[in-house]
Amino acid sequence: MTMDKPPRQITGRMVLFGFVAFFAVVGAVNGIMMYMALSTWPGLVSQHAYKEGIRYNQTLADAEVQHKLGWQSKLSLTKDGKVEAVFMDKENAPLDGLTVEVSMYRAVGDERVFKLTLSESRPGIYGGRFEAPLPGRWKADIHAHNQAAHYRMIHEVMIQP
């Protein structure tokens, strides 16, 4: 005669362990997702999103005009505070005679904006000084123009401690 094993009974303890395990997994996944979201968010992009949204079509038209110009810029910042911007046209010839203004700001944590006016040192090369009050990632909003055209570009620079 064979004896069949009785089916396993679900006890209160098993249900408790199941609930605890389920919520532990959900809590761990939520914690990981929250950490990833907070550690990768670069910060607020605009303080005036509504007003910029209203001007969106004009912004697109300005971007198209700038794209047709073909201007390019490079920005560098040294530890001793020297800012250097290089401007080239679409044929990679230096752009001289520009008026160049730079607004330096941090994306997160500091709402101060530091405005610089760069002066031309050589054709297409403009320089100035910026003593950063804090190390870290900074954004440089460059506005350059001459009689015929206007150029705007945002560069990110890292300032080492």
Secondary structure, DSSP 8 states (H G I E B T S, - for coil): -----------HHHHHHHHHHHHHHHHHHHHHHHHHHHHH----S-S-HHHHHHTHHHHHHHHHHHHHHT-EEEEEE-TTSEEEEEEE-TTS-B--S-EEEEEEEESSS---EEEEEEEEEETTEEEEE---SS-EEEEEEEEEE-SS-EEEEEEEEEE--
